[in-house]
Amino acid sequence: MSLESIFGLKGRTALVTGSSRGIGAAIAEGLAGAGAHVILHGVKPGSTLAVQEKIAASGASVSELAADLAEPGAGHDLIRRAEEIAPVDILVINASAQINAPLAELTNDDLTLQLAVNLGSTVDMLQAVLPRMAARKWGRVVSLGSINQLRPKSIVTAYAATKAAQHNLIQSQARDYARDNVLLNTLAPGLVDTDRNAHRRDGDPEAWAEYTRTINWMGRAAHPQEMVGAAIFLSSEACSFMTGESIFLTGGV
Ligand SMILES: NC(=O)c1ccc[n+]([C@@H]2O[C@H](COP(=O)([O-])OP(=O)(O)OC[C@H]3O[C@@H](n4cnc5c(N)ncnc54)[C@H](OP(=O)(O)O)[C@@H]3O)[C@@H](O)[C@H]2O)c1
């Protein structure tokens, strides 16, 4: 067996939501490097331009779709438009909304937004894409979870609950589609240095250094590229006997 036959994604198309920046951008570049045609996604048209240029410069083919996944039905519509480009073999559910607030300070609007983007659009996209993958007898779904799905911190109570629910959905659909060679798994990071943490990182560098020193056994935040190997594994033949599971990349907790 060659490495290419295990990890190669030549001939596959991957839609990566929230790939304008951060972990999604790194995963999109990684999947393109493994041979996939990648459909990038951000909220507004043109938001993925820098990532598009990087992927195109490497010689890989790339497209872009825009959608606000907080809008009702946006997930369905995104899959429909992606399938007009090419059959979606790999769906990476990466875009999410995260509003930091303990339960006592959580507003209804904050809860509604996180439920809509993290759970509602996941339901939409899975409803639209899973029957198509099943008909083609090949599919991979990589859902970005979080260490908070397992060990929630009170500052992200609602976000953590949506991530736990998202993984629960991945598990139920993994069971339903296992015999169709459509495999769904969760990639669950710990702290990753992205825009999401900019308020903490850029506001008080000393506090950030102390935070990262104590957040995990390695004493540092991950770089988004450290998520790529596991994402390629979960998108490829390599994970052919794995479904409904989570891979935790936390630096040790
Ligand atoms: N960073 C961490 O420490 C960490 C830890 C655990 C889990 N995660 C998970 O990993 C994933 C990526 O996180 P990240 O830190 O890379 O995120 P990020 O840097 O904050 O980027 C968020 C991405 O999601 C998109 N997005 C946000 N709201 C959207 C909406 N309403 N509709 C459509 N797209 C939307 C953004 O698009 P625009 O650029 O167009 O706004 C952007 O591409 C998320 O699921 C997150 O929950 C992150």
The ligand as an ORCA input file, in Angstrom:
! r2SCAN-3c Opt
* xyz 0 1
  N      -9.235     28.465     18.133
  C      -9.441     27.631     19.136
  O      -8.800     27.742     20.214
  C     -10.443     26.505     19.007
  C     -10.473     25.540     20.030
  C     -11.392     24.498     19.920
  C     -12.236     24.407     18.835
  N     -12.177     25.368     17.864
  C     -13.101     25.216     16.727
  O     -12.355     25.190     15.517
  C     -13.113     25.811     14.473
  C     -12.304     26.936     13.835
  O     -11.942     27.862     14.838
  P     -10.969     29.097     14.528
  O     -10.395     29.497     15.829
  O     -10.085     28.774     13.379
  O     -12.054     30.183     14.077
  P     -11.845     31.716     13.620
  O     -10.406     32.028     13.403
  O     -12.645     32.519     14.579
  O     -12.577     31.723     12.178
  C     -13.954     31.487     12.147
  C     -14.363     31.066     10.753
  O     -15.770     30.796     10.780
  C     -16.427     31.648      9.860
  N     -17.717     32.070     10.404
  C     -17.958     32.696     11.584
  N     -19.269     32.970     11.702
  C     -19.862     32.509     10.570
  C     -21.184     32.515     10.093
  N     -22.204     33.075     10.775
  N     -21.440     31.963      8.885
  C     -20.438     31.423      8.173
  N     -19.170     31.381      8.560
  C     -18.877     31.929      9.760
  C     -15.494     32.851      9.653
  O     -15.752     33.434      8.379
  P     -15.361     34.998      8.050
  O     -13.858     35.077      8.035
  O     -15.953     35.241      6.726
  O     -15.952     35.810      9.171
  C     -14.136     32.164      9.731
  O     -13.788     31.586      8.503
  C     -14.411     26.292     15.121
  O     -15.413     25.323     14.936
  C     -14.060     26.380     16.601
  O     -15.197     26.240     17.410
  C     -11.296     26.412     17.928
*
